[in-house]
Amino acid sequence: MSSESTVTLERAEYDALLNYNSELEDKLAALDAEDGSRVPHEVAVAIIRGQSPIRAFREYLGITQRELSVSTGISVSYLSEIERGHKPGSTSALTRIARALGTTLDALVIE
């Protein structure tokens, strides 16, 4: 076995890596909707890296904030505040956003 195919880690680093992997799996499982639909991989990765679920879905679909605003009837400024986490967004607004993005409310509201 060549040295390029093996890596030596301290036990604490190995345990931390296993824990990190377990946390990622938990986050990915949380992104699955109750109806069995799955979040696209690119969206899941963006969310795990800290991006807003709304922005992750919107960018994945190639939709601008203005286009999402028009299709939901939500102002661009309010939509922007929801995406940035400055406002939580009403249930009605989040439901309209989810519908416009072709996803579920559960996929947009991640704890």
Residue pairs with C-beta under 8 A, 6 or more apart in sequence:
9 17
24 48
27 44
27 47
27 48
28 44
28 48
30 110
30 111
31 38
31 39
31 43
31 44
31 47
31 107
31 110
32 38
32 39
33 39
33 103
33 104
33 106
33 107
34 104
34 106
35 104
37 103
37 104
37 107
39 47
39 103
39 107
40 60
42 56
42 60
43 53
43 56
43 57
43 60
46 55
46 56
46 59
46 60
47 53
47 56
47 110
52 82
52 83
52 84
52 85
53 107
53 108
53 109
53 110
54 79
54 82
54 83
54 97
54 101
54 108
55 83
57 101
57 103
57 107
57 108
58 64
58 65
58 68
58 83
58 101
61 101
61 102
63 101
65 76
65 79
65 80
65 83
66 76
68 74
68 79
68 97
68 100
68 101
69 75
69 76
69 79
71 100
72 79
72 93
72 96
72 97
72 99
72 100
73 96
74 93
74 96
74 97
78 87
78 89
78 93
79 97
81 87
82 88
82 89
82 93
82 94
82 97
89 97
91 105
94 105
94 108
94 109
95 105
97 108
98 104
98 105
98 107
98 108
101 108
